[in-house]
Amino acid sequence: MVVFSLFVFGTFLLVMQTTLLHVLPDWVGRPDLLFLLIVFLGTNLDIFKGAMLALLFGLLMDIFSGIFLGLHPVVYLLLFFILKGAGRHLAINESVHQVPLVVLSYLFTASAIYTFASMLAPESQIAWAWGTQILQVLILDVICMPFFHLFNWITTVFDAKNQSNPFRRSRTGNRFRL
């Protein structure tokens, strides 16, 4: 149930990112909301569910706005496995470490997509704009904590192991009865 709910929410973020956020002017920026979900998957989900979702979101990203088919799935899976490997040795689940993690992950992902795209089509000039990339990083840094809390809430609400209602207070055994 968690995988399905994250897939539906990620698809909503992708549709919002590729349609509604492109109406905004360039100086406001266009945050990559699906990227935040990929980073969350790499830090919080197990390897099978997270890799499956990262692959599906990469394929959907290529369908919606891909330059070359297969580029986003490869980069998203690579990022997911790098985050999984780093998560074994570092405490990247802590909220203090998530902001620098998003910065480094976004710079890695953007540079990988730029490098692969320029290698696959050397005749076309793909521009790397530092101003746009720094604006993206700043926007992602500001919105990463609320979005990670939202993703965490979604995973706790739709967790199949948690059979109780998450909106209801749990009763303790400290009740006085006659």
N, C-alpha and C positions, 0 to 999 in steps of 0.2 A: 504494500500500500504506500510505503514511503517513496519507492521508486516511481510509481505512477503519479503521485502528487507532485514530486519534484519535476517530473517530465512535463506535466501540465503547466506548472508554474514557470518552468524554463521556456516552454513554447510561448507562453504569454509574454515573458520578458523579451524573447526574440522578436515577436511580432511588434511589440511596443518599440523596441530598439530600431527596427528596420523601417517602420512606417511613421510613427508619431514623433520620434525624436529627430527625424531628418527634416522636420518642418522648422525646428529651432534654427536661429542664425548661427553662423560659424563661430562667432566670438563667445557664445554661451557654451559650446561644446556638445558633443554627443557621447554620453557615457556608454561603455560596453557592459551592459548589465548581465549579459549571458556569461561574460568572462568572470564576473564575481561568483556566479553559481559554479563554474568549473573549478575555481580556487576552493570554494567551500566543499565541493565533492572530493577534491584531493586531500583535504585536511580532515574531513569528518566521516565519510562513507567508507565501507569496506571496499576491497579492491575489485571484486566482480561487479557489484552494483554501480560503483563510481565509474569504472572503465566503460561499462555499457552505456551509461548516461553521457559520458564525455564523448564517446563515439557517435551516439545519436545526435547530440547537440552540434557536433562538428559537421555531420552530414546535413543537418537542417540549416546551419549557417552557410554552408556551401550552396545549398539550394536557394536560399533567400538572397545572398549577396556575395557569392564566391567568385573569385577571379579564376582559379583553377580548381576543378573538382578533385577533392581528396586532400587539399592543402590544410584546411581547418581541422578535419578529423585527425590528421597526423600530428599537427601542432598541439591540439587539445589533449590527445592521448599522451604525447611526450611530456607535456606540462603536468598532466595528472600523475604519471609515473615518477616524475622528478619530485613532485610534492609528496607522494607516498614514500619514496626513498628518504627524503629529508625528514619526514614525520617519524621515521623509525629512530632517528638519531638526535633530533632536535624537538623542542617543545613548541611546535608551530600552532598548536591548538589554542594557545592562550591568546586572549584578545589583545594584549599588548604587542604581540609579535605579528598579528595579522595585517596591520597597516604596512610595515616594511615588506612583508611577504607579498602583498598585492602589488607594490611598486616594482619589486624585482621580477615578479611573475609577468606583469604586464610588459615591462621592457624586454624580457626574454621572448614573449609571445609576439610582440610587434616586430622585433628585429628578426625573428625566425620567419615570420610571414613575408616581411620585406625581402629577406635574403633569398628565400625559396622562389618568390615571385619574380625577382630580378634574374635569377638563374634560369628559370623556366621560359622567360620571355626577354632575352637580352636586347632585342630590337626596340622594345617599348621602354620609355623612360618613366619609371615609377618613382615619384618624388618622396623623399623622407623629410618631413617638416618637423623640426624640433619644437616649434611653438605649439603645434597641434598635439604632439606627443606629450609635452609637459602639461598642457591643459588637461588632456585625458588622464594623466597620472594624478593630478591634483583633484579632479572630480572624483575619480575612483577612490582616492584616499578619504575624501570627505564622506562619501556614501557607503564605504565598505562596512563599517561597524553596524549601522542600522540594517543593512541588507543581510549581514551574517546573523544578526539576531533574528531577523525574519525567517531566514532559512532554517536556523536552529529550532525556532518555534514550529515551523512546518514539519520538521522531522520528528519532533516530540508529539505533536498532535496526531499525526498519521502513522505512528509507530505501531506495528502489529503486536509487539510484545506488551505494549501498554494497553491492556484491555479495558481499564477504567476510563471514565469520561475525564478528559484533561481540564474541562471547564468547571467541574464540580470539586469541591474540597474533599479530600479524603478524610475519613473518620479514623480517629485513633482508638485504641483499646482502653483508654482511660475514662470510661463513662461509669457513673454510679448508677446501679440498677438495684431495685428492691427485689 
